[in-house]
Amino acid sequence: MGDYSNMANYYDVIMTSGYYDYEKIVNNLVTHEPLHRVLEIGCGTGLILEELAKRQPHVRIEGIDLTQPMLDIAQHRLQAFSNVSLSQQNVCELALGHEHDLAFSYGGVWYFVIDGDQEPFLVSHIPDDAANHTGFERLSRCVAKNGTLLLGIQGPHHDYETVISNGMLYSQKIEPTPIGFTKHYYLKDGAQTMMAQTVNYRTYTFAQAKDMLSQYGFTYASAQNRGQLFLGFTKS
Ligand SMILES: C[S@@+](CC[C@H](N)C(=O)[O-])C[C@H]1O[C@@H](n2cnc3c(N)ncnc32)[C@H](O)[C@@H]1O
């Protein structure tokens, strides 16, 4: 479920070749109040947390991720920031010693896809339905009353290939499955395949997602505005 080990060594160069806009993501996070303790679920190599920690040196920032090779890169990247702590955890077994006033996931464990005028749907790196419930239940314990959960918004996935900043060819291929879709990621240097990674995703309609989240105290709180990169849920 959601293991990114094969991709870890190439993750940064793919993502910073225009896949995600980290400055804009953090612009969306820093407007939040209060911002004392923040948790990223599926922090990967720490690209968001680095930008956040630079701008918010006094906020306690925590990141968890399933994939140790991704976290190794994050650890190295964030070693200078004493306000950041990282741990290897599957969100389905999440255990942290304190509550956070903001938890978020951008492209991490869970995110929403919005295709034009259609309703958002939830994408999960966790294929098993019961495990998604367990994950939200564990997460709920780590978010303070009246705290916020932000889940990132992405555009629809499609097949494409593009040359990235190191000259290699990145490509992705999407295949529908009965529970969601499978995404194949490849990186090629000439004829040589440098990286191949397959991730199986489960999807939920917006109604199903809101219902599941509400079972763990998260109520949908924000309509989508232009330029907004997250949908928000308030913890009761
Ligand atoms: C596409 S990366 C996103 C990383 C980071 N948020 C970013 O924006 O660069 C997805 C991350 O979610 C992590 N992940 C997937 N399933 C997980 C789970 N069940 N628990 C914790 N992390 C998980 C993967 O290990 C991977 O590092």
Ligand as a Chemical Component Dictionary entry (heavy atoms), coordinates in Angstrom:
data_LIG
# 
_chem_comp.id                   LIG 
_chem_comp.type                 NON-POLYMER 
_chem_comp.pdbx_formal_charge   0 
_chem_comp.three_letter_code    LIG 
# 
loop_
_chem_comp_atom.comp_id 
_chem_comp_atom.atom_id 
_chem_comp_atom.alt_atom_id 
_chem_comp_atom.type_symbol 
_chem_comp_atom.charge 
_chem_comp_atom.model_Cartn_x 
_chem_comp_atom.model_Cartn_y 
_chem_comp_atom.model_Cartn_z 
_chem_comp_atom.pdbx_ordinal 
LIG C1  C1  C 0  3.131  11.470 -3.895 1  
LIG S1  S1  S 1  4.003  11.301 -2.360 2  
LIG C2  C2  C 0  3.675  12.912 -1.669 3  
LIG C3  C3  C 0  4.802  13.423 -0.808 4  
LIG C4  C4  C 0  4.699  14.873 -0.351 5  
LIG N1  N1  N 0  3.424  15.154 0.291  6  
LIG C5  C5  C 0  4.918  15.827 -1.493 7  
LIG O1  O1  O 0  4.026  16.625 -1.754 8  
LIG O2  O2  O -1 5.969  15.808 -2.109 9  
LIG C6  C6  C 0  2.946  10.235 -1.422 10 
LIG C7  C7  C 0  3.547  9.810  -0.098 11 
LIG O3  O3  O 0  2.522  9.193  0.700  12 
LIG C8  C8  C 0  3.136  8.142  1.427  13 
LIG N2  N2  N 0  2.124  7.169  1.875  14 
LIG C9  C9  C 0  1.372  6.368  1.093  15 
LIG N3  N3  N 0  0.589  5.581  1.859  16 
LIG C10 C10 C 0  0.854  5.888  3.156  17 
LIG C11 C11 C 0  0.359  5.413  4.416  18 
LIG N4  N4  N 0  -0.553 4.443  4.484  19 
LIG N5  N5  N 0  0.851  5.992  5.556  20 
LIG C12 C12 C 0  1.770  6.975  5.496  21 
LIG N6  N6  N 0  2.284  7.456  4.331  22 
LIG C13 C13 C 0  1.834  6.920  3.170  23 
LIG C14 C14 C 0  4.137  7.538  0.442  24 
LIG O4  O4  O 0  5.146  6.803  1.118  25 
LIG C15 C15 C 0  4.666  8.784  -0.267 26 
LIG O5  O5  O 0  5.858  9.268  0.311  27 
# 
loop_
_chem_comp_bond.comp_id 
_chem_comp_bond.atom_id_1 
_chem_comp_bond.atom_id_2 
_chem_comp_bond.value_order 
_chem_comp_bond.pdbx_ordinal 
LIG C1  S1  SING 1  
LIG S1  C2  SING 2  
LIG S1  C6  SING 3  
LIG C2  C3  SING 4  
LIG C3  C4  SING 5  
LIG C4  N1  SING 6  
LIG C4  C5  SING 7  
LIG C5  O1  DOUB 8  
LIG C5  O2  SING 9  
LIG C6  C7  SING 10 
LIG C7  O3  SING 11 
LIG C7  C15 SING 12 
LIG O3  C8  SING 13 
LIG C8  N2  SING 14 
LIG C8  C14 SING 15 
LIG N2  C9  SING 16 
LIG N2  C13 SING 17 
LIG C9  N3  DOUB 18 
LIG N3  C10 SING 19 
LIG C10 C11 SING 20 
LIG C10 C13 DOUB 21 
LIG C11 N4  SING 22 
LIG C11 N5  DOUB 23 
LIG N5  C12 SING 24 
LIG C12 N6  DOUB 25 
LIG N6  C13 SING 26 
LIG C14 O4  SING 27 
LIG C14 C15 SING 28 
LIG C15 O5  SING 29 
# 
